[in-house]
Amino acid sequence: MGATVMIVDDAIFMRSILRGIMKDKGFTVVAEAGSGIEAMKNLRTHNPDIIILDIILPDANGLDLLESILKARPQVKVVVCSSLVQEQIVKKAMDYGAKGFIQKPFTPEKVIEVLQGLEA
């Protein structure tokens, strides 16, 4: 695979789990962020192919952040990763430009399935 990834989640343990899955499958994690501000800073200094984005962040609504990310880098593929799975939230994320949705809690297989779907 070899794609570069930024993980945006306020939970350190969640970033650690996702980082391990990414490394095991040949992705390169180029940045991590625990907040919206940190994510946008990292976006300026790194150019990830994929961003895994939580919806609930301490300083930002992930859906608003999704819009900001895609305005700054329209080519990046954003996958929303959240425990909020109400149909309208998933639909809104996809309408805003997300390329996939991973429901928490997840299995490594589910994460890889969604990421492999980005390449199709």
TAPECOR-V166944 format. One record per residue. N is the residue number from 1. RES is the residue in one letter. SS is DSSP state (alpha for helix, beta for strand, coil for the rest). NEAR is the number of other C-alpha atoms within 8 Angstrom. Layout:
# TAPECOR-V166944
((N & RES & SS & NEAR) (N & RES & SS & NEAR))
This chain:
# TAPECOR-V166944
((1 & M & coil & 5) (2 & G & coil & 6) (3 & A & coil & 10) (4 & T & beta & 12) (5 & V & beta & 14) (6 & M & beta & 13) (7 & I & beta & 14) (8 & V & beta & 15) (9 & D & coil & 14) (10 & D & coil & 12) (11 & A & coil & 7) (12 & I & alpha & 8) (13 & F & alpha & 6) (14 & M & alpha & 8) (15 & R & alpha & 13) (16 & S & alpha & 8) (17 & I & alpha & 8) (18 & L & alpha & 9) (19 & R & alpha & 10) (20 & G & alpha & 8) (21 & I & alpha & 11) (22 & M & alpha & 11) (23 & K & alpha & 10) (24 & D & alpha & 7) (25 & K & coil & 8) (26 & G & coil & 9) (27 & F & coil & 12) (28 & T & beta & 10) (29 & V & beta & 12) (30 & V & beta & 9) (31 & A & beta & 9) (32 & E & beta & 12) (33 & A & beta & 13) (34 & G & coil & 12) (35 & S & coil & 13) (36 & G & alpha & 14) (37 & I & alpha & 8) (38 & E & alpha & 9) (39 & A & alpha & 12) (40 & M & alpha & 9) (41 & K & alpha & 8) (42 & N & alpha & 11) (43 & L & alpha & 10) (44 & R & alpha & 7) (45 & T & alpha & 6) (46 & H & coil & 8) (47 & N & coil & 7) (48 & P & coil & 12) (49 & D & coil & 10) (50 & I & beta & 12) (51 & I & beta & 13) (52 & I & beta & 12) (53 & L & beta & 14) (54 & D & coil & 12) (55 & I & coil & 11) (56 & I & beta & 9) (57 & L & coil & 13) (58 & P & coil & 7) (59 & D & coil & 7) (60 & A & coil & 11) (61 & N & beta & 9) (62 & G & alpha & 12) (63 & L & alpha & 10) (64 & D & alpha & 8) (65 & L & alpha & 10) (66 & L & alpha & 14) (67 & E & alpha & 10) (68 & S & alpha & 8) (69 & I & alpha & 11) (70 & L & alpha & 11) (71 & K & alpha & 7) (72 & A & alpha & 6) (73 & R & coil & 7) (74 & P & coil & 7) (75 & Q & coil & 6) (76 & V & coil & 10) (77 & K & beta & 10) (78 & V & beta & 13) (79 & V & beta & 13) (80 & V & beta & 13) (81 & C & beta & 12) (82 & S & beta & 13) (83 & S & coil & 7) (84 & L & coil & 7) (85 & V & coil & 8) (86 & Q & coil & 6) (87 & E & alpha & 6) (88 & Q & alpha & 6) (89 & I & alpha & 9) (90 & V & alpha & 10) (91 & K & alpha & 8) (92 & K & alpha & 9) (93 & A & alpha & 12) (94 & M & alpha & 10) (95 & D & alpha & 7) (96 & Y & alpha & 9) (97 & G & coil & 10) (98 & A & coil & 13) (99 & K & coil & 9) (100 & G & beta & 11) (101 & F & beta & 11) (102 & I & beta & 12) (103 & Q & beta & 10) (104 & K & coil & 7) (105 & P & coil & 5) (106 & F & coil & 8) (107 & T & coil & 6) (108 & P & alpha & 7) (109 & E & alpha & 6) (110 & K & alpha & 9) (111 & V & alpha & 11) (112 & I & alpha & 10) (113 & E & alpha & 8) (114 & V & alpha & 11) (115 & L & alpha & 9) (116 & Q & alpha & 8) (117 & G & alpha & 7) (118 & L & alpha & 9) (119 & E & alpha & 5) (120 & A & coil & 4))
